[in-house]
């Protein structure tokens, strides 16, 4: 969703800055550690890893279902997009490319890299990278336009409760106070994302009904 991407980008940028600060702190002389301390630390790591594995295992079924649902919507959208022949405003495509490039840069920074380093080792430039990402951007813009069209035809709307629920969902996802999220994202943008989400759900549910009817035959 467009609104959530904004928060994700801001959160990722904050994490990168925090990582830089921590890196500077660790450049100072490290205190000597005893074997006992090292053993305790190793035990803590083992416990944390085991806990993470259990948590991941519990979430696996739900994630698998969510991935399957998303694939259904994406496959259907891809078919819908193929039939869209209208000219997409260039500014929408360029804005989507901006989002993709920024997200890519944040991922690089989280690994201690940046776009300049990436360009140095790949021989690419910002212009060539943007052109590589153009097809993906065009596809995403067409997909959103298709969902917005479905929402319009089906008279899908976002209630105040829907908007507040979406604000809370984003706040929980990025461990932020809801008021901070509200200050960062306009309610109109949240409402637009909610409606698009409902259109995706509508598409998925109707696809499931059609599939069930076909199997019944």
C-alpha positions as CSV (number, residue, x, y, z in Angstrom):
1,X,0.0,0.0,0.0
2,X,1.2,3.5,-0.8
3,X,0.6,4.9,2.6
4,X,2.4,2.1,4.4
5,X,5.3,2.3,2.0
6,X,5.9,5.9,3.3
7,X,6.0,4.7,6.9
8,X,8.2,1.7,5.9
9,X,10.7,4.0,4.2
10,X,10.8,6.4,7.2
11,X,11.2,3.5,9.6
12,X,14.0,1.9,7.5
13,X,15.8,5.2,7.3
14,X,15.6,5.6,11.1
15,X,17.0,2.1,11.5
16,X,19.9,2.9,9.2
17,X,20.8,6.0,11.2
18,X,20.6,4.1,14.4
19,X,22.9,1.4,13.0
20,X,25.4,4.0,12.0
21,X,25.4,5.4,15.5
22,X,25.9,2.0,17.0
23,X,28.7,1.2,14.6
24,X,30.5,4.4,15.7
25,X,30.1,3.3,19.3
26,X,31.6,-0.1,18.7
27,X,34.8,1.3,17.1
28,X,36.0,2.1,20.6
29,X,38.2,-0.4,22.4
30,X,36.2,-3.4,23.4
31,X,36.4,-4.5,27.1
32,X,38.0,-7.9,27.7
33,X,35.5,-10.7,28.2
34,X,35.9,-13.8,30.3
35,X,35.2,-17.3,29.1
36,X,32.3,-17.4,31.5
37,X,30.8,-14.3,30.0
38,X,31.3,-15.7,26.5
39,X,29.6,-19.0,27.5
40,X,26.6,-17.1,29.0
41,X,26.3,-15.0,25.8
42,X,26.5,-18.1,23.6
43,X,23.7,-19.7,25.8
44,X,21.6,-16.6,25.3
45,X,22.0,-16.7,21.6
46,X,21.0,-20.4,21.5
47,X,17.9,-19.7,23.5
48,X,17.0,-16.7,21.3
49,X,17.5,-18.8,18.1
50,X,15.3,-21.6,19.5
51,X,12.6,-19.1,20.4
52,X,12.7,-17.5,17.0
53,X,12.4,-20.9,15.3
54,X,9.3,-21.7,17.4
55,X,7.7,-18.3,16.6
56,X,8.5,-18.8,12.9
57,X,7.0,-22.3,12.9
58,X,3.8,-21.0,14.5
59,X,3.5,-18.3,11.9
60,X,4.3,-20.5,8.9
61,X,0.7,-21.8,8.2
62,X,-0.7,-18.2,8.3
63,X,2.1,-16.9,6.2
64,X,1.6,-19.7,3.7
65,X,-2.1,-18.9,3.3
66,X,-1.4,-15.2,3.0
67,X,1.2,-15.9,0.3
68,X,-1.3,-18.1,-1.5
69,X,-4.0,-15.5,-1.3
70,X,-1.7,-12.8,-2.6
71,X,-0.6,-15.0,-5.5
72,X,-4.2,-15.4,-6.5
73,X,-4.8,-11.7,-6.5
74,X,-1.5,-11.0,-8.3
75,X,-2.2,-13.6,-11.0
76,X,-5.7,-12.2,-11.6
77,X,-4.4,-8.6,-11.6
78,X,-1.7,-9.6,-14.1
79,X,-4.5,-10.9,-16.5
80,X,-6.5,-7.7,-15.9
81,X,-3.4,-5.5,-16.5
82,X,-2.7,-7.2,-19.8
83,X,-6.1,-6.0,-21.1
84,X,-5.4,-2.4,-20.0
85,X,-4.5,-0.3,-23.0
86,X,-5.1,3.2,-21.6
87,X,-2.1,5.5,-21.5
88,X,-0.8,5.8,-17.9
89,X,0.2,9.3,-16.8
90,X,4.0,9.5,-16.9
91,X,4.1,11.2,-13.5
92,X,2.5,8.2,-11.8
93,X,5.1,5.8,-13.3
94,X,8.0,8.1,-12.3
95,X,6.6,8.4,-8.7
96,X,6.4,4.6,-8.5
97,X,10.0,4.3,-9.8
98,X,11.0,6.7,-7.1
99,X,9.4,4.5,-4.5
100,X,11.0,1.4,-5.8
101,X,14.5,3.0,-6.0
102,X,14.2,4.5,-2.5
103,X,13.1,1.1,-1.0
104,X,16.0,-0.6,-2.8
105,X,18.4,2.0,-1.4
106,X,17.1,1.5,2.1
107,X,17.6,-2.2,1.8
108,X,21.2,-1.6,0.6
109,X,21.8,0.8,3.5
110,X,20.6,-1.8,6.0
111,X,23.4,-4.0,4.8
112,X,26.0,-1.3,5.1
113,X,25.9,-0.3,1.4
114,X,24.4,2.5,-0.7
115,X,23.5,3.2,-4.3
116,X,26.8,4.7,-5.1
117,X,28.6,1.5,-4.0
118,X,26.1,-0.6,-5.9
119,X,26.7,1.5,-9.0
120,X,30.5,1.2,-8.6
121,X,30.4,-2.6,-8.5
122,X,27.7,-3.2,-11.1
123,X,28.7,-0.5,-13.6
124,X,25.1,0.8,-13.6
125,X,23.9,4.4,-13.3
126,X,20.8,5.8,-11.6
127,X,19.3,6.3,-15.1
128,X,19.9,2.7,-16.1
129,X,18.6,1.4,-12.8
130,X,15.4,3.5,-13.2
131,X,14.9,2.1,-16.7
132,X,15.4,-1.4,-15.4
133,X,12.7,-0.8,-12.8
134,X,10.3,0.9,-15.2
135,X,8.4,-2.3,-16.3
136,X,7.8,-3.2,-12.6
137,X,6.6,0.3,-11.9
138,X,4.2,0.3,-14.8
139,X,2.9,-3.0,-13.8
140,X,2.3,-1.9,-10.2
141,X,0.6,1.3,-11.3
142,X,-1.7,-0.6,-13.7
143,X,-2.5,-3.0,-11.0
144,X,-3.5,-0.3,-8.6
145,X,-5.5,1.5,-11.3
146,X,-7.3,-1.8,-11.9
147,X,-8.2,-2.2,-8.2
148,X,-9.3,1.4,-8.0
149,X,-11.6,0.8,-11.0
150,X,-13.1,-2.4,-9.3
151,X,-13.6,-0.4,-6.1
152,X,-15.5,2.3,-8.1
153,X,-17.7,-0.2,-9.9
154,X,-18.5,-2.1,-6.7
155,X,-19.0,1.1,-4.7
156,X,-16.4,0.1,-2.1
157,X,-15.7,2.8,0.5
158,X,-13.6,3.2,3.6
159,X,-15.4,4.0,6.9
160,X,-13.9,5.9,9.8
161,X,-13.5,2.6,11.6
162,X,-11.7,1.1,8.6
163,X,-9.3,4.1,8.5
164,X,-8.6,3.9,12.2
165,X,-8.0,0.2,12.0
166,X,-5.5,0.7,9.2
167,X,-3.7,3.4,11.2
168,X,-3.4,1.0,14.1
169,X,-2.3,-1.9,11.9
170,X,0.6,0.3,10.5
171,X,1.5,1.5,14.0
172,X,1.7,-2.0,15.3
173,X,3.7,-3.2,12.3
174,X,6.4,-0.6,12.8
175,X,6.2,-0.3,16.6
176,X,5.1,3.4,16.4
177,X,2.5,5.4,18.3
178,X,-0.7,5.7,16.3
179,X,-0.7,9.5,16.6
180,X,2.8,9.6,15.0
181,X,1.4,7.6,12.1
182,X,-1.6,9.9,11.8
183,X,0.8,12.9,11.7
184,X,2.8,11.3,8.9
185,X,0.1,10.0,6.7
186,X,-3.0,11.9,5.5
187,X,-6.3,10.1,6.2
188,X,-7.2,10.4,2.5
189,X,-4.2,8.3,1.6
190,X,-5.2,5.7,4.2
191,X,-8.7,5.7,2.9
192,X,-7.5,5.1,-0.7
193,X,-5.3,2.2,0.5
194,X,-8.3,0.7,2.5
195,X,-10.5,0.8,-0.6
196,X,-7.8,-0.8,-2.8
197,X,-7.4,-3.5,-0.2
198,X,-11.1,-4.1,-0.2
199,X,-11.0,-4.4,-4.0
200,X,-8.2,-7.0,-3.8
201,X,-10.3,-8.9,-1.2
202,X,-13.3,-8.7,-3.5
203,X,-11.2,-10.0,-6.4
204,X,-9.8,-12.9,-4.3
205,X,-13.2,-13.9,-2.9
206,X,-14.9,-13.9,-6.3
207,X,-12.0,-15.9,-7.8
208,X,-12.4,-18.5,-5.0
209,X,-16.2,-18.7,-5.8
210,X,-15.5,-19.1,-9.5
211,X,-12.9,-21.8,-8.8
212,X,-15.3,-23.7,-6.5
213,X,-18.0,-23.5,-9.2
214,X,-15.7,-24.8,-11.8
215,X,-14.6,-27.7,-9.6
216,X,-18.2,-28.5,-8.8
217,X,-18.9,-29.0,-12.6
